[in-house]
Each structure stands twice: as structure tokens, then as C-alpha cells.
């Protein structure tokens, strides 16, 4: 007798209903800033108090309150199948700058958190919010000062999912 356990489907349901929306809200707050994000949440609660909103109501409120069309962010996260994955695909040095090409390998747009380590042990943290993907590009070039010899680059943030972390580290000779 073959039975399908409800528990086999639970991890996918659990991720999509709890962690995924939480990560989305983290990314949205990073994009909008504390003040506008708080304004959005207050407006949403005030409009939908004692009513029965559906996700579309939140997305409509999001665009209305911010005065921006954020469908480029909402669409992949909630209406398309995919995953988040960034990669460092190339690093070059041109005079006094390092050119770091970051590629969006996955389907979901996510912010970029890059840790750059120099030969003397100093570290520079670079953060670019999710708007770097707003125009639909699948890669962008990040510039870092070449004031010292760069030894390691690492894409990482404990709240940002990444499907393949093997391409998140670049070691320079």
C-alpha cells in the first residue's frame, strides 16, 4: 500500500508561507527605507482594518503608498517559480579601481552584500539594495577602490537566500 505523507510537502509549504514573505519584507524595507516602509504598513493596516484583504490588496497598497510601480519585485517573488542566487563572475583591475561583475543567476531579485578583504586584513562591506535589478538587468558592475591589494571577495548575508553558494567567493592572487 502506497501512501503520500502530508509531512513530505510541509517544508515547501512552510518556506513559501513563512520564510519567503519574511525575506521579501526585509528586502522591501531595505529598498524603501525605514520611514516609507513604516508609512506603508500603517496605511495598509488602516485601510484593511476589520476587513479580509488578500495578497493583491497588499501589493496594490504598496504601489499606491510608495508612488512607484514595484511589480518588478513582487512578480517574481510571489507569482513566478524561481530562486535567489547571485554570483561573482569576474574581477578585473583598471588603474585605481577593481571592477567586480555580479550576476543574478537566480530568478528572484535580491540585494547585494559584498565583503571585500584586502592584503593587510582590512575589510570593506558594500551593500546595494535590490534596485540594482529594477531595470531587468541580469548583471551589474560594482567598483571598489584599488588603494590596496584585494585578496578576497565574498557575497554573503545571513538573511538573503542563495541557491548556490559555491560562486559567492572570489579569491585573487
C-alpha positions as CSV (number, residue, x, y, z in Angstrom):
1,X,0.0,0.0,0.0
2,X,1.5,3.3,-1.1
3,X,0.7,6.5,0.9
4,X,1.8,10.0,0.5
5,X,2.7,11.7,3.7
6,X,1.5,15.2,4.4
7,X,4.8,15.8,6.0
8,X,6.7,15.4,2.7
9,X,5.0,18.6,1.4
10,X,5.4,20.6,4.6
11,X,8.9,22.0,4.0
12,X,7.9,23.6,0.7
13,X,4.7,25.0,2.2
14,X,6.5,26.2,5.3
15,X,9.1,28.0,3.4
16,X,6.7,29.7,1.0
17,X,4.2,30.8,3.6
18,X,6.6,32.0,6.4
19,X,10.2,32.5,5.4
20,X,9.8,33.7,1.9
21,X,7.4,36.6,2.8
22,X,9.6,37.5,5.7
23,X,12.7,37.7,3.4
24,X,10.6,39.7,0.9
25,X,9.6,42.2,3.7
26,X,13.3,42.5,4.7
27,X,14.2,43.3,1.1
28,X,11.3,45.7,0.8
29,X,12.3,47.6,3.9
30,X,15.9,47.8,2.6
31,X,14.6,49.3,-0.6
32,X,12.1,51.7,0.8
33,X,13.9,52.8,3.9
34,X,12.6,52.8,7.5
35,X,10.3,55.8,7.2
36,X,8.5,54.8,3.9
37,X,8.2,51.2,4.9
38,X,6.6,52.2,8.2
39,X,4.2,54.5,6.3
40,X,3.3,51.6,4.0
41,X,2.5,49.2,6.9
42,X,0.5,51.9,8.8
43,X,-1.5,52.7,5.6
44,X,-2.2,49.0,4.9
45,X,-3.4,48.3,8.4
46,X,-5.6,51.5,8.4
47,X,-7.2,50.6,5.0
48,X,-7.8,47.0,5.7
49,X,-8.7,47.1,9.4
50,X,-11.6,44.7,10.2
51,X,-11.7,43.6,6.5
52,X,-10.4,40.5,4.7
53,X,-7.5,41.5,2.5
54,X,-5.8,39.2,0.0
55,X,-2.2,39.5,-1.2
56,X,-3.2,41.6,-4.1
57,X,-4.5,44.2,-1.7
58,X,-1.1,44.5,-0.1
59,X,0.6,44.8,-3.5
60,X,-1.8,47.5,-4.6
61,X,-1.3,49.4,-1.4
62,X,2.5,49.0,-1.8
63,X,2.4,50.7,-5.2
64,X,-0.1,53.4,-4.1
65,X,1.7,54.4,-0.9
66,X,5.2,54.4,-2.4
67,X,4.1,56.1,-5.6
68,X,6.2,53.6,-7.5
69,X,5.4,50.5,-9.6
70,X,7.2,47.8,-7.7
71,X,5.7,44.9,-9.7
72,X,9.2,44.1,-11.0
73,X,9.9,43.0,-7.4
74,X,6.6,41.5,-6.4
75,X,6.0,39.5,-9.7
76,X,9.0,37.1,-9.4
77,X,8.7,36.7,-5.6
78,X,5.0,35.8,-5.5
79,X,3.8,34.9,-8.9
80,X,6.7,33.1,-10.6
81,X,8.7,30.0,-9.8
82,X,12.3,30.6,-9.1
83,X,15.0,31.1,-6.5
84,X,17.5,33.6,-5.3
85,X,21.1,33.2,-6.5
86,X,23.9,35.7,-7.0
87,X,27.4,35.0,-8.3
88,X,30.7,36.8,-8.7
89,X,31.5,36.1,-12.4
90,X,34.6,38.3,-13.0
91,X,37.0,40.6,-11.2
92,X,39.4,42.9,-13.0
93,X,41.6,45.9,-12.1
94,X,41.6,49.0,-14.1
95,X,44.0,51.7,-12.8
96,X,42.7,52.7,-9.4
97,X,39.5,50.6,-9.3
98,X,38.5,47.0,-9.2
99,X,35.6,46.1,-11.4
100,X,33.5,43.3,-9.9
101,X,30.8,41.8,-12.1
102,X,27.9,40.4,-10.0
103,X,25.4,38.2,-11.9
104,X,21.8,37.4,-10.9
105,X,21.9,33.7,-11.7
106,X,18.5,33.1,-10.0
107,X,15.1,34.5,-10.8
108,X,14.4,36.4,-7.6
109,X,15.9,39.9,-7.3
110,X,17.9,40.3,-4.0
111,X,20.2,42.9,-2.6
112,X,23.9,42.6,-2.8
113,X,26.1,42.3,0.3
114,X,29.7,42.1,-0.7
115,X,32.6,41.7,1.8
116,X,36.0,42.8,0.3
117,X,39.2,41.7,2.1
118,X,42.5,43.4,1.3
119,X,46.0,42.0,1.8
120,X,46.6,44.0,5.0
121,X,43.5,42.3,6.5
122,X,41.2,45.4,6.2
123,X,37.7,44.8,5.1
124,X,35.2,46.9,3.2
125,X,31.5,46.0,3.3
126,X,29.5,47.0,0.2
127,X,25.7,47.0,0.2
128,X,23.5,47.6,-2.9
129,X,19.7,47.3,-2.4
130,X,17.6,45.3,-4.7
131,X,17.0,48.3,-7.1
132,X,20.2,47.3,-9.0
133,X,17.9,44.7,-10.7
134,X,14.9,47.1,-11.3
135,X,15.5,47.6,-15.0
136,X,15.7,43.9,-15.7
137,X,19.5,43.5,-16.0
138,X,20.9,40.2,-15.1
139,X,24.3,41.6,-14.1
140,X,26.0,44.8,-12.9
141,X,29.4,46.1,-12.3
142,X,30.5,47.1,-8.8
143,X,33.5,49.3,-8.4
144,X,35.9,49.0,-5.5
145,X,38.9,51.3,-4.7
146,X,42.2,49.7,-5.6
147,X,44.0,51.5,-2.8
148,X,45.5,48.2,-1.6
149,X,45.8,44.7,-3.0
150,X,42.4,42.9,-2.9
151,X,42.7,39.3,-1.9
152,X,39.1,38.0,-1.4
153,X,35.5,38.9,-2.3
154,X,32.5,37.2,-0.6
155,X,28.8,37.7,-1.4
156,X,27.0,37.0,1.9
157,X,24.2,38.0,4.2
158,X,22.6,35.7,6.7
159,X,19.1,36.7,5.8
160,X,19.4,36.6,2.0
161,X,18.9,33.1,0.5
162,X,21.3,31.9,-2.2
163,X,20.7,28.7,-4.1
164,X,24.4,28.1,-5.0
165,X,27.0,29.5,-2.6
166,X,29.9,27.9,-4.5
167,X,30.1,31.0,-6.7
168,X,29.9,33.6,-3.9
169,X,33.6,33.7,-3.2
170,X,36.4,35.0,-5.5
171,X,40.0,34.7,-4.4
172,X,42.5,37.0,-6.1
173,X,46.2,36.0,-6.5
